[in-house]
Amino acid sequence: MSLLQAELSIQGLKAAAANGEASANKSNVANSEEKIPRPMNAFMVFSKRQRQRVQEENKGLDNREISRKLGEMWYALPEDEKQSYQQLAQEVVLSPKINFASI
């Protein structure tokens, strides 16, 4: 891309932002509604189950600190307990129509 093309592209993006136009392509929006969400991995399943308890035990911490604590808990988790979360995550992978809220 030439310097002139890059400058024109930047100007176009600035104009679209100033006009309140979305930068996403309409066809991409339609495709994103049809996508199956990426299945949760073992850590995500663990985090989803533990996040509320960690938040209640550590009132006042922001989401970044809660996530850090969850990561520390996951790292310290015995391998057999991690295996149970890995099995749950595998069930999610094998069942793409699963309701993620139920995990």
NURORO-760200 format. One record per residue (C-alpha): chain; residue in one letter; y, x, z; residue number from 0. Coordinates in steps of 0.2 Angstrom, whole numbers, plus 5000, padded with zeros to 4 digits. Example, Ala and Ser with C-alpha at 12.3 -4.5 7.8 and 13.67 -1.06 7.14 Angstrom:
# NURORO-760200
SITE|A|A|4978|5062|5039|0
SITE|A|S|4995|5068|5036|1
***
This chain:
# NURORO-760200
SITE|A|M|5000|5000|5000|0
SITE|A|S|5017|5007|4995|1
SITE|A|L|5031|5008|5007|2
SITE|A|L|5040|4994|4998|3
SITE|A|Q|5025|4983|4999|4
SITE|A|A|5023|4987|5018|5
SITE|A|E|5042|4983|5021|6
SITE|A|L|5041|4966|5011|7
SITE|A|S|5025|4962|5021|8
SITE|A|I|5034|4965|5037|9
SITE|A|Q|5049|4955|5032|10
SITE|A|G|5038|4941|5027|11
SITE|A|L|5029|4941|5044|12
SITE|A|K|5046|4941|5053|13
SITE|A|A|5052|4927|5042|14
SITE|A|A|5037|4917|5046|15
SITE|A|A|5038|4920|5065|16
SITE|A|A|5057|4915|5064|17
SITE|A|N|5052|4899|5056|18
SITE|A|G|5038|4895|5069|19
SITE|A|E|5025|4897|5055|20
SITE|A|A|5007|4902|5061|21
SITE|A|S|5001|4918|5054|22
SITE|A|A|4983|4912|5052|23
SITE|A|N|4977|4907|5035|24
SITE|A|K|4973|4888|5035|25
SITE|A|S|4955|4892|5028|26
SITE|A|N|4952|4904|5042|27
SITE|A|V|4956|4890|5055|28
SITE|A|A|4944|4878|5047|29
SITE|A|N|4930|4891|5047|30
SITE|A|S|4933|4896|5065|31
SITE|A|E|4930|4878|5070|32
SITE|A|E|4913|4879|5062|33
SITE|A|K|4908|4895|5070|34
SITE|A|I|4895|4896|5084|35
SITE|A|P|4902|4905|5098|36
SITE|A|R|4894|4922|5102|37
SITE|A|P|4881|4920|5115|38
SITE|A|M|4884|4927|5133|39
SITE|A|N|4876|4944|5137|40
SITE|A|A|4869|4947|5155|41
SITE|A|F|4885|4953|5163|42
SITE|A|M|4894|4938|5156|43
SITE|A|V|4881|4926|5164|44
SITE|A|F|4882|4936|5180|45
SITE|A|S|4901|4935|5180|46
SITE|A|K|4902|4916|5176|47
SITE|A|R|4890|4913|5191|48
SITE|A|Q|4899|4924|5203|49
SITE|A|R|4917|4923|5198|50
SITE|A|Q|4922|4908|5209|51
SITE|A|R|4914|4915|5225|52
SITE|A|V|4923|4932|5222|53
SITE|A|Q|4939|4923|5220|54
SITE|A|E|4936|4913|5236|55
SITE|A|E|4932|4929|5246|56
SITE|A|N|4947|4938|5239|57
SITE|A|K|4961|4926|5238|58
SITE|A|G|4977|4934|5231|59
SITE|A|L|4969|4946|5219|60
SITE|A|D|4973|4943|5201|61
SITE|A|N|4961|4941|5187|62
SITE|A|R|4960|4959|5182|63
SITE|A|E|4955|4964|5200|64
SITE|A|I|4942|4950|5201|65
SITE|A|S|4935|4957|5185|66
SITE|A|R|4935|4974|5192|67
SITE|A|K|4925|4968|5207|68
SITE|A|L|4913|4959|5197|69
SITE|A|G|4910|4975|5187|70
SITE|A|E|4907|4985|5203|71
SITE|A|M|4895|4971|5209|72
SITE|A|W|4885|4972|5192|73
SITE|A|Y|4884|4991|5193|74
SITE|A|A|4877|4990|5211|75
SITE|A|L|4865|4976|5207|76
SITE|A|P|4847|4981|5208|77
SITE|A|E|4838|4982|5192|78
SITE|A|D|4826|4968|5195|79
SITE|A|E|4841|4956|5198|80
SITE|A|K|4849|4962|5182|81
SITE|A|Q|4833|4958|5173|82
SITE|A|S|4834|4940|5179|83
SITE|A|Y|4852|4939|5171|84
SITE|A|Q|4845|4947|5155|85
SITE|A|Q|4832|4934|5154|86
SITE|A|L|4845|4920|5156|87
SITE|A|A|4856|4929|5143|88
SITE|A|Q|4840|4930|5131|89
SITE|A|E|4838|4911|5133|90
SITE|A|V|4856|4908|5128|91
SITE|A|V|4853|4919|5112|92
SITE|A|L|4837|4909|5108|93
SITE|A|S|4845|4892|5111|94
SITE|A|P|4862|4892|5101|95
SITE|A|K|4866|4874|5105|96
SITE|A|I|4865|4877|5124|97
SITE|A|N|4880|4870|5133|98
SITE|A|F|4889|4886|5140|99
SITE|A|A|4896|4876|5154|100
SITE|A|S|4879|4873|5162|101
SITE|A|I|4876|4891|5165|102
***
